[in-house]
């Protein structure tokens, strides 16, 4: 079991003490800064009031971005093998034509 250390972070001008595993402090601080920036963007639109609602809207936006990225990666993964197969076929044809020209 790791000994988590308390780290102070600030999000929307509110301070929080968060337990953090050793060696992960910079990642936690970077994540907190990213979240703070995203929440400030939502707040600054003026369309959402209250820190709880801002947090929920920010979380939904970030979840949507994550899911979209994951779906794109899955789609690329599905498309990639046929593309590679097609490329392999083209390379094989060119190599075969090259061999025939040498003869």
C-alpha positions, 0 to 999 in steps of 0.5 A, a space after each residue: 500500500 502506498 502512502 498518499 500525501 495530502 496535496 493542496 489544489 485550487 479549483 474556481 478559487 476554492 482550495 481542496 486537500 487531496 490525497 496523492 500517491 508519491 510521484 503523482 503530484 505533478 500529474 495531479 496538479 496538472 489535472 487540477 489546473 486543466 479542470 480549473 481552466 475548463 470550469 472557468 470557461 463554462 463559468 465565463 460563458 454566463 450560461 451556467 450559474 453555481 459551482 456544482 452546476 459548472 462542475 457537472 456541465 464540465 464533467 459532461 463535456 469532458 466525458 463526451 470528449 473522452 467517449 468521442 475520442 475512444 469511439 474514434 480510436 475504435 473506428 480507426 482500429 476497425 478500418 486499419 486492417 483493411 487499409 493495411 491489407 490493401 496497402 500490402 496488396 498494392 506493394 505486392 503488385 508493384 514488387 511483382 511488376 518490378 520483378 517481371 521487368 527485371 527478367 
